[in-house]
């Protein structure tokens, strides 16, 4: 039995929605195990979301409509991107061509921009700190993302992620080309930045390290749950793009059968396992940096993207 295209797209969205907390739980667990601690359960993010959805919302007096809309904008944006990218199948789906990789990147950025505005909206000093720091990181992160997408589009002669996936599947010479390897390194640097794994980030409420936690410090209850869930889905989406489009394009269902979708899900989780362990090791072996040195890993990613574009023109 072959599932219809609309069912496949719904499955991709549900996969992102339901398994994003599991990826977060594995990363947190792996971090603690690498540091020889027991760590939380793999399912702790699910429990945290459940508790937040059952708590009362407390609103600051200075909040405007921006404060209210930001969680819904961020959450909805993360539900749109899985329609555009290969999550469980590399079979082009009907709605996948309504936006290319650059459009998907803009949707991801829209969610982050809404949270930045919400951090500034209440007038809280910590929200302002977190938002300003996030913008400073974005000044280098966004150009790097654009260059990486331009680089991969020059290789594939298209900006649709399904086309890029098929190109890498069908041509080992392109896969092992210097341009593609530089793109993998550049996107990996972006992955560390966008998933808060640089040695300047911290998930604790320590003023000197707070970035993303500071932006949502004024939120509570279900609104905070939506923001945290959106952050987990963004991490899941970035891992999916890195694995299925750049690094490991194999192992996805082509026909769209139920068993093929199940096999694709298992393969995807195994890919995440390998990449997440690499991220955890890279994050753990690095010493804590002062915030003003944030540009160093971002500059390295930018350089890799430029080298990829130059190399692609020499092929």
C-alpha positions in Angstrom: 0.0 0.0 0.0 1.3 3.4 -1.0 0.3 6.4 1.2 -1.2 9.4 -0.5 1.0 12.5 -0.7 -1.1 14.5 1.7 -0.7 11.7 4.3 3.0 11.7 3.8 3.2 15.5 4.4 1.0 15.2 7.5 3.3 12.4 8.8 6.4 14.6 8.3 4.8 17.4 10.3 3.7 14.9 13.1 7.2 13.4 13.2 8.7 16.8 13.8 6.0 17.7 16.3 6.2 14.5 18.3 9.9 13.5 18.2 11.5 16.9 18.7 11.3 16.6 22.5 12.9 13.2 22.3 15.9 14.6 20.4 16.2 17.3 23.1 16.0 14.6 25.8 18.7 12.6 24.2 21.1 15.6 23.8 20.6 16.5 27.5 21.1 12.9 28.6 24.3 12.6 26.4 25.7 15.8 27.8 25.4 14.5 31.4 26.8 11.1 30.5 29.8 12.6 28.8 30.4 14.6 32.0 30.0 11.4 34.0 26.6 12.3 35.5 23.4 10.4 35.4 21.4 13.1 33.7 17.6 13.4 33.2 15.4 10.8 31.5 15.1 10.8 27.8 11.4 11.7 28.2 12.0 14.6 30.6 11.2 17.3 27.9 7.7 15.6 27.5 7.1 15.8 31.2 8.2 19.5 31.3 5.8 20.4 28.5 3.0 18.5 30.1 3.5 20.4 33.4 3.7 23.8 31.7 0.5 23.2 29.7 -1.2 22.5 33.0 0.1 25.7 34.8 -1.4 29.1 34.9 -0.2 31.9 32.7 1.2 35.0 34.5 1.4 38.1 32.3 3.5 41.2 32.8 1.6 44.5 33.0 3.7 46.0 30.3 3.0 43.2 27.7 1.3 44.1 24.4 -0.1 42.1 21.5 3.5 41.2 20.5 4.0 39.3 23.7 0.8 37.3 23.0 1.4 36.6 19.4 5.1 35.6 19.5 4.6 32.0 20.8 2.0 31.2 18.2 4.0 32.7 15.4 7.1 30.8 16.4 5.2 27.5 16.9 3.3 27.8 13.6 6.5 28.6 11.7 8.1 25.4 12.9 5.1 23.5 11.6 5.4 24.9 8.1 9.1 24.0 7.4 8.6 20.2 7.6 6.3 20.5 4.6 9.2 21.9 2.5 12.0 19.5 3.4 12.6 15.7 3.1 12.0 14.3 6.6 10.7 10.8 6.0 10.7 10.5 2.2 12.9 11.8 -0.6 9.9 11.7 -2.9 8.9 15.3 -3.9 5.6 16.1 -2.4 3.0 18.5 -3.9 3.4 21.3 -1.4 7.2 21.0 -1.1 7.7 23.3 -4.1 5.8 26.2 -2.5 9.1 27.3 -0.9 12.7 26.6 -1.6 15.5 26.3 1.0 15.9 30.1 1.2 12.2 30.4 1.9 12.4 27.7 4.6 15.3 29.6 6.2 13.2 32.8 6.2 10.3 30.9 7.9 12.8 29.7 10.6 14.1 33.2 11.0 10.5 34.6 11.3 10.0 32.5 14.4 13.3 33.7 16.0 12.4 37.3 15.1 9.0 37.1 16.8 10.8 35.9 20.0 13.3 38.7 19.8 10.5 41.2 19.6 8.7 39.5 22.5 11.9 39.8 24.6 12.0 43.5 24.0 8.2 44.1 24.3 7.9 43.8 28.1 10.8 46.1 28.9 12.5 43.6 31.2 16.2 44.1 31.3 17.0 40.4 30.9 14.7 40.2 27.8 16.6 43.1 26.3 19.9 41.5 27.0 18.9 38.2 25.5 17.3 39.8 22.4 20.4 42.1 21.8 22.7 39.1 22.1 20.6 37.0 19.8 20.7 39.8 17.2 24.5 40.1 17.5 24.8 36.3 16.8 22.3 36.6 13.9 24.4 39.3 12.2 27.0 36.6 11.3 24.8 33.5 11.4 22.2 34.7 8.8 24.8 35.6 6.1 26.5 32.3 6.7 23.2 30.5 6.2 22.5 32.3 3.0 26.0 31.5 1.6 25.6 27.8 2.6 22.2 27.7 0.7 23.7 29.5 -2.3 26.6 27.1 -2.3 24.4 24.0 -2.3 22.2 25.5 -5.0 25.2 26.1 -7.2 26.1 22.4 -6.9 22.5 21.2 -7.6 21.5 24.0 -10.0 18.3 24.2 -7.9 17.3 25.4 -4.4 14.7 22.7 -3.7 16.0 20.3 -0.9 14.6 17.3 -2.7 16.6 18.0 -5.8 19.8 18.4 -3.7 19.1 15.1 -1.9 18.7 13.3 -5.3 21.9 14.9 -6.6 24.0 13.7 -3.7 22.3 10.2 -3.9 23.2 9.9 -7.5 26.6 11.4 -7.7 29.4 10.3 -5.3 31.8 12.7 -7.1 29.6 15.6 -6.1 29.2 14.3 -2.6 33.0 14.0 -2.0 33.8 17.2 -3.7 35.6 19.9 -1.8 32.7 22.3 -2.2 30.2 19.9 -0.5 32.6 19.1 2.3 33.1 22.8 3.0 29.3 23.2 3.0 29.0 20.4 5.6 31.5 22.1 7.8 29.8 25.5 7.4 26.4 24.1 8.2 27.8 22.3 11.2 29.0 25.6 12.6 25.6 27.0 12.0 24.0 24.0 13.7 26.1 24.8 16.9 24.9 28.4 16.8 21.2 27.9 16.1 20.8 25.1 18.6 22.6 27.0 21.4 25.6 24.7 21.6 28.4 27.3 21.4 30.5 27.7 24.5 28.9 31.1 25.1 25.4 29.7 25.6 23.8 28.4 28.8 20.4 27.0 29.5 20.6 28.2 33.1 19.4 31.5 34.5 22.8 33.0 34.9 22.8 36.6 33.7 26.2 36.6 32.1 25.4 33.6 29.9 21.7 34.0 29.2 20.6 34.4 25.6 17.6 32.4 24.6 16.5 31.8 28.2 16.6 35.6 28.7 14.2 36.3 25.8 11.5 34.1 27.2 12.1 34.8 30.9 8.7 36.7 31.2 6.7 33.7 29.9 5.0 31.0 31.9 2.4 28.3 31.6 1.1 27.2 28.1 2.8 30.2 26.3 6.2 29.1 27.7 5.5 25.5 26.7 4.8 26.7 23.1 8.0 28.6 23.0 10.1 25.7 24.3 8.3 23.2 22.0 9.0 25.5 19.0 12.7 25.7 20.0 12.9 21.9 20.1 11.2 21.6 16.7 13.6 24.2 15.3 16.5 22.0 16.5 14.8 18.9 15.0 14.4 20.7 11.7 18.0 21.8 11.5 19.2 18.3 12.3 16.9 17.0 9.6 18.3 19.4 7.0 21.8 18.7 8.0 21.3 14.9 7.9 18.9 14.4 5.0 20.1 17.2 2.7 23.8 17.7 3.5 25.5 14.9 5.4 23.6 11.6 5.1 21.1 11.7 2.3 20.5 7.9 2.3 17.9 5.8 4.1 14.6 7.6 3.2 11.5 6.0 1.7 11.0 6.6 -2.0 7.7 4.8 -2.6 5.9 6.1 0.6 4.7 2.8 2.0 3.8 2.5 5.8 6.8 0.2 6.4 9.0 2.5 4.4 8.0 5.4 6.5 8.7 3.4 9.7 12.1 2.5 8.4 12.8 6.1 7.4 11.9 7.2 11.0 14.3 4.6 12.5 17.1 5.6 10.1 16.5 9.3 10.9 16.7 8.8 14.6 20.0 6.8 14.1 21.4 9.7 12.1 20.4 12.1 14.8 22.1 9.9 17.3 25.4 10.1 15.5 25.2 13.9 14.9 24.0 14.7 18.4 26.9 12.7 19.9 29.3 14.6 17.7 27.7 17.9 18.8 27.9 17.0 22.5 31.5 16.0 22.2 32.5 19.2 20.4 30.5 21.3 22.9 32.0 19.5 25.9 35.7 19.6 24.8 35.5 23.4 24.2 36.3 25.7 27.1 33.8 28.4 28.1 34.4 31.6 26.0 33.6 35.2 26.8 30.7 36.5 24.8 32.7 38.9 22.7 34.5 35.9 21.2 31.3 34.7 19.6 32.4 35.7 16.2 35.2 33.1 16.1 33.2 30.0 15.3 30.7 32.0 13.2 33.6 33.5 11.2 34.9 29.9 10.6 31.5 28.9 9.3 31.3 31.9 7.0 34.8 31.1 5.7 33.8 27.5 4.9 30.7 28.8 3.0 32.8 31.2 0.9 35.4 28.4 0.2 32.5 26.1 -0.9 31.2 28.7 -3.4 34.6 29.3 -4.8 35.3 25.5 -5.1 31.9 24.9 -6.8 32.9 27.4 -9.5 36.1 25.4 -10.1 34.3 22.1 -10.7 
